[in-house]
Amino acid sequence: MRLGLMRGKAIPLVRGHLNTTAVQSATLAAIGYESNGGILQLEFRSRAVYRYFGVPGPVYEALWSAPSKGSYFNLAIRGRFPFSVVPARVAVSRGEC
């Protein structure tokens, strides 16, 4: 797996499709997770798509089952994991939005 740098930390460069599932949330539109690399993909209602790296399975599972996904995101994910923004044209062309 190739690595890139984000905020001085090495992160995997992910190319290709990551399957996501629509969720009921005022903040998030869809969630995807790749357990092999701990990659969490979040599509926000604003249509912005982010990939978070090194996210443990229990954090993903807690997000999935949280009554307020936005609150859980702010509490346990935002600012705690390196991330990259998936460019809109890439996300759309790969069917990720």
C-alpha positions as CSV (number, residue, x, y, z in Angstrom):
1,M,0.0,0.0,0.0
2,R,1.4,3.4,-0.9
3,L,1.6,6.1,1.8
4,G,1.0,9.8,1.6
5,L,1.5,12.6,4.2
6,M,-1.3,14.5,5.9
7,R,-0.4,16.8,8.7
8,G,3.0,15.2,9.0
9,K,1.6,11.7,9.4
10,A,1.8,8.8,6.9
11,I,-1.6,7.8,5.6
12,P,-2.5,5.2,3.0
13,L,-3.3,6.6,-0.4
14,V,-6.7,5.0,-1.3
15,R,-7.8,4.8,-4.8
16,G,-11.0,3.2,-6.0
17,H,-14.4,2.7,-4.7
18,L,-15.3,2.3,-1.1
19,N,-18.8,1.1,-0.6
20,T,-21.0,3.3,1.5
21,T,-24.5,2.9,3.0
22,A,-27.0,5.7,3.5
23,V,-27.9,6.6,7.1
24,Q,-30.6,8.6,8.8
25,S,-28.8,11.6,10.2
26,A,-29.1,15.4,10.1
27,T,-25.3,15.6,9.6
28,L,-24.2,12.5,7.6
29,A,-25.7,11.1,4.4
30,A,-23.6,7.9,4.1
31,I,-21.0,5.8,5.9
32,G,-18.5,3.3,4.6
33,Y,-15.7,1.4,6.3
34,E,-12.8,-0.7,5.1
35,S,-11.7,-2.9,8.0
36,N,-8.3,-3.9,6.5
37,G,-7.0,-0.4,6.7
38,G,-9.3,1.1,9.2
39,I,-10.6,3.6,6.6
40,L,-13.8,5.3,7.5
41,Q,-15.5,7.2,4.7
42,L,-18.2,9.8,5.6
43,E,-20.4,11.7,3.2
44,F,-21.9,14.7,4.8
45,R,-25.3,16.2,4.0
46,S,-23.3,19.1,2.4
47,R,-22.0,16.4,-0.1
48,A,-18.5,16.7,1.2
49,V,-16.8,13.3,1.4
50,Y,-14.0,12.6,3.9
51,R,-11.8,9.5,4.5
52,Y,-10.5,9.0,8.0
53,F,-7.5,6.7,8.6
54,G,-6.6,4.3,11.4
55,V,-10.2,4.2,12.7
56,P,-10.7,1.1,14.9
57,G,-13.6,-1.2,14.2
58,P,-15.3,-0.4,17.6
59,V,-15.4,3.3,16.7
60,Y,-17.1,2.6,13.4
61,E,-19.6,0.3,15.1
62,A,-20.3,2.9,17.7
63,L,-20.9,5.5,15.0
64,W,-23.2,3.2,13.1
65,S,-25.3,2.5,16.2
66,A,-25.2,6.0,17.7
67,P,-28.6,7.6,18.1
68,S,-27.0,10.9,17.0
69,K,-24.3,10.2,14.4
70,G,-23.3,13.9,14.2
71,S,-22.8,14.1,18.0
72,Y,-20.8,10.9,18.0
73,F,-18.7,12.1,15.0
74,N,-17.9,15.3,16.9
75,L,-17.1,13.5,20.1
76,A,-15.0,10.5,18.9
77,I,-13.8,11.1,15.3
78,R,-13.4,14.7,14.4
79,G,-9.9,15.9,15.2
80,R,-8.8,12.4,16.4
81,F,-7.8,10.7,13.1
82,P,-5.8,11.8,10.0
83,F,-8.1,12.4,7.1
84,S,-8.3,13.4,3.5
85,V,-11.0,15.1,1.5
86,V,-12.3,13.1,-1.5
87,P,-12.6,15.5,-4.4
88,A,-16.2,15.9,-5.6
89,R,-15.4,15.0,-9.1
90,V,-13.6,11.8,-8.0
91,A,-16.4,10.8,-5.6
92,V,-19.1,11.4,-8.2
93,S,-17.3,9.6,-11.0
94,R,-16.8,6.5,-8.8
95,G,-20.4,6.5,-7.6
96,E,-19.4,7.4,-4.0
97,C,-21.8,10.3,-3.7
